[in-house]
Amino acid sequence: MNAVQFLQKLIRINSSNPPGNESKISELLAERCKESGLPYQITDLGQNRSNFSIHLKGKDRRELFFCGHMDTVLPGEQKWDYPPFEAKKVENKIYGRGASDMKSGLAAMFLAIESLYLQNEELPHDIVFLATAGEEVDSCGARQYLEDHDVSNTAAMVIGEPTREKVVVGHKGALWVKILTFGKTAHGAMPDRGINAIERIREVMAILDECRLEWKITGAPLGESSLSINKIEGGLQANVVPDQCHIYVDIRTIPPQSHNEIFMELSRKLEELFNEEDSSAFKMEELLNRPGILTESSSRIIQTAKDIKGTDNDVYGVSYYTDAAVLNPESTIPTLIYGPGDEQLAHQPNEYVDVDAYLRSIEYYRSLALAFEA
């Protein structure tokens, strides 16, 4: 099975999350390992979910850590030109859910490590390859790995997310917050006898507009922080004053912004807003917390990545978060994000990866493993 066929086989496995079913991917990787004798480990997470890992020993026992996720988002309801799990190859592109995000990066890392093993290359350091479950929802695989393993021996981390073969040194943080306001129902013809939770949420949204400006910072190469209200729900029916309303807020941060400080400051502002009313007028819930990641461009992994790249001396940032936010939340481990996929195609219908970019990435990861020295 050549590299293209191998990627197509991965894409044809439906590992949409929910529910994930990443064990089907683990089984395919295990089958390939058995053919070559490459040692591997599968960590069962239950409900047909698992992590898959490989550990190769080198001269230096510090680890170069390659990581990618096996799950994808759902294909969605919008019509695809080619079925999302057919992995059809058209004009040197492979189409399918996960082609860019990130089964191409995952396959390229795996094949690079397989090549190093088969050719009995003398490795300058230990290599760890981790394929995780659940990155698209709760990072359950990365969290389980941290429970089972000490990553303090990791010299550098490589995340195979889509970057269009650009050297990426970090990603924005993501903090998702749900804010609920509570009121009192009344007849719609007598609104003065109730407390309108939707009107309360309007006051909350005004506070968020202020926060959007107060918290905005810009920093190369990650760009600008942001705050967006992306969902609102509330009310019972047209003739009833609503007693509940809630909004979902998506906050994207730039290091060194602290998610804990942001959450506490927002809570304080809302407490001040409702200080003359019932103390139970609102409630805040943290739905997701992924800190931003940023590595100095002078670090050895980034310099090595740039040297191999050769033609592009710049470094970049991306807006999406990765499993590095769980595995390396304080950015203490130098981290490179690099992959063949196109981030602009992620989570979109007709997602694809360029075959040449995918094949180049196999060699790129291989060169990185041999050239990097901690």
N, C-alpha and C positions, 0 to 999 in steps of 0.2 A: 504494500500500500504506500503510494508516494505521498508527499506533503499535502498536495491539493486534495487528494482523496481522503486523507486523514482529517483535514479540516471539514470537508463536506460531511463526513460521518459524524463529527461532533455536532455540527449545526442541525443535522437531521434528528438528533435526540432532543426532544422537547423538555428543556429544563427551565421553563417559565416559572417565575416566582411571584405569587404563590402558584403551586405548592413547592416548587423547586425540583424535587426528584433528582438531585445531583448525583445520587448513587449510580445512576445509569451512565453518567460521564465517568465516574470513578472506575466502574467496571470496564469501560472501553480502554481507559488508560492502563488499567491493570493487565488487560489482555495483551496490549502492546509490550508492556514491561516483561511479561512472561516469555514472549517470543525472543527478546534480546537478553534476558537474564538481569535486567536492570532492577535493583532492589527498590521496593516501594512499601508504603504503609497506607492503609485505609482506616480512618477513624469514623466509626459509626455514630451518627447524631440522632438516629431514630427516624421513623416515618419516611424511609427511603431517601434519607439525606446523609451526607458524609463529607469529610475532607479527604483529600488525597495528597500524599507527600513523598518526596524522594530526598535522601541525604547521601551525598558523595563526599568522601574525605579527600583533603588536599594537604599540602605541606604546612600551611598555616591553618590552625584549627579555628580561627575566626571565620564567620560565615558570610558568604554573599547570598542574600536571600531573595529568590525570585518568587513573585506571588501574583496570582490571578484568580478570578472567580468563575465558577462553573454555571451559575444561574444567569438568567436573562429576565428582562421584563416581559410581560405578556405581549402577544403580537398586536393586540388592539382590534377594533372593529372596522377601521378604515381598510379599504380594499388594497391588496398588494398586486403588483403586476406579475409577480412570481410567488407561489405559495411559500410562506415564511419558514417551513421546515423541509423544503425540497432541496435547498442548497444548490440551486441551479447556477451553472457557470455560463455567463453571457459576456462576450467581448472582454475577456480577461478580468471579469468581476465575478465574485461569488456572492449571490444574494441569499439573505435569510436572517431570521432573528438571531442576534448574537454574532453576526459576521464581523461587525466592527467592535461591538461591546459585549464580551471581549474574547470570543472564542478564537479569533485569529491570533491575538496576543498570547492567549493561553497555549494554543497549539504550537506557536513558534517557540515559546520558552521550553516547552516539553521536548520538542524535537531537537533544539539546541543542546539540551542536557543529555538526551539520548545519544546524540552524535559524539559528545565528549566522552561518554562512557564506552561506546562501541569502538572508538579510535584509541582508547586507553590513554587519553591525554593526561599529562602530569599537571594537576590543578594547583595553582598557587595558594589556594585556600579551600576550605570546605564550601560546598554548594548545597543549599536547601531549595527545593521547589515545593511550593504549597499551592494547591488548588482548593479554594474555599467554597463553602456553601453560603448562600444567604446574603451576599453583599448588597443586592438590590433592595432588600427590605430591612433586615436587622443585624447584618454581619454576624450571624450566629456562628459561622465557621471560624472567622477570625477570633471571636471571643473564646470559643472552645480551645483553639490552638494556644491562646495566651494562658488559659487555665492549665494546660498540659505541658507547656514548654517555657523555658526561660529564654528570652530574646536578647539578654544583655551581652551575649557573645556575638551578636550580629554586627559586622563591620559596615555593611551597607545593604540597602533594600532596593529592589527593582520591581516596579508595579507595571504590568503589561497592558494598562488601559489605553484606549485609543488616543493618539497624539499626532497622527499623520507623520510619524517618524521624526517628530521634533523632540529635542531634549527639554523635558519639563521638570522644573525643580520644586514645584509645589502646587497645592490646590486650595481653593477657598474652604472655609469652614461652613457648616450648615447647622442652623438651630431652628427647629420647627416648634412653634408654640401654638397651643389652642387656648383661646380666651373665651370664657363663658360669662354672660351677664344674666342676672336673675331679676325678675319683677313680680308682678301680681296680676292675675287674669281679671278681666272685667268685661262687661258687654261693650261691644264696639260703639254703641250709641251713647255710652257713658264712660268715656276714656279717663275722666278725672277720678274715677273710683278705682282705677288700677294703676300699676306701674309698668310702663312699656319697656321691655327688655331690649327691643330693637333700637329705641331711642337712646338707651344707655350704651349700646354698642357703637352708636354713632359718636358718642363722646370718647369712647376708647379709640376709635379710628382716628379721631383728631389728635389724640396723644401720640399715636403711632406715626402720624404725618410729621409731628415734631421730632420724634426719635429718628426718623429716616434721615433728617438733615443733621441732627446732633451727632449721630453715630457714623456718618459717612466719612470714610477715609479712603485714600488711594495709595497704592504701593506697587511698584514694579517688582516682579512681572505679573502679579495676580490681578491688577486692575483695581476696580472700585467695589467697595462693600455695598450691600443692598438690603432693602426691606420691602417685602411685597405681601399684601393681603390677598390670598388666592382662593379662599372659599368662605362662604357665609351661609349659615342655616339658622332659621328661627321662625316662630309663629305657628299658630294652630290653624286658623282659617280667617277669612276676610272680616268677620264680625266679632272677633275675640281679641282683646288686648293681650299681646304675647307675654308670657312669663319667663321665657328662655330665648336666648339667642347666642350663637357662638361663631367665632371666626378662626381661620387657620392662617398663621403668619409664618412666612418663610424668610429667615434672616441669613444672609450670606456674609461671612466675615473675612477679614484679612488679618493674619498674625501681625501684632501680638494681641488683637482684641480678645477679650475673655468672655466666653459664653456665660459663665456663672455671674460675672459682673453685669452683663447685659440683662440677664433674666432678673436679677435682684433689683436692678435699677427700674426696669419696667414694672415690676411688682410694686415698688415704692411709689412710682408715679400714679398707678391706678389706686393705690390706697389713699393717696392724697386727693385724687379725683372724687372718691366716694366717701371721704372722711366724715361728712355730715349725714351720711345715709347709713343704711343697714350694713354692718361689716361683712355680711355675706352677699353683697351686691354683685361680686364677681369672683371668678376662680381662674387660675392659670395652670396649665398642664404642659410639661415638656414632652413633646412627641418624639423628637430625634435630636441628638447632640453629637455632631461630628466636628472636631476641631480642625482648623486649617493646618496644613503642613507646608513647611518651607525649609529648603536646604540651601546653604551657601553655595554659590556657583564656583567657589574656590575649592570645594571639597573634592576628594580624590575620585569618588564615583562620578561626579559631574564632569570633572576634567577629563577622565578616561572616556566618558560617553562622548564628549565633544571631540576629543582626539580621533576617535573611531569614525565619527560622523564626517569630520574633515571639512566639508563644504559649507557648513553653517555654524558659526561661532557663537550665535545668540542662544539664550536660554528663555524659556517660556513658562507660563502658568496656565492652569485650567480652572474652570468654574465648578465642575462636578467634584464630589468627594470620592475617596477610594477607601479600601480596607486599611490603608496606612493610617487613617484617622483612628482606627482601633488598635492596630499593632504598634503604632509609633505616635501616640497622641501628643507628646511633648516635642516632637521633631528632634529627638536626641540621636536617632539613627539617620545618617545621611541617606536620602531617598531620591531615586530617579524614577520618574514616570515616563515610559516610552512604549509605544506600540504601533502596529501597522494600521489600525483602524482609524476612521475619521470620526472625531467626537461630534461633529455636526450631524452625523447620520444616526447617532445613538438614540434609541427609543422611538425611531421614526419608521413608518412603513417603507418598504423597499430598501431596507438597510443592506449595505454590501461592503465588501472589502476588495481592494485592488490586489490581484494575485501577485504581481511583482513586489508590491510593498510587503506583503506577507512573507514571501520567500526571502527578501532582503533582511527582514527582521530575524529570521532564524539564524542567519549568519552573523547579524549584529549582536544578538544575545550570546552567541558562541564566542565571538571575539571579545565581548565584554568580560565574560567569565575567565578568559585566559589572560587578558591584559590588566585587569584590576588587581591592585595590591593594596592591602589594608595598611 
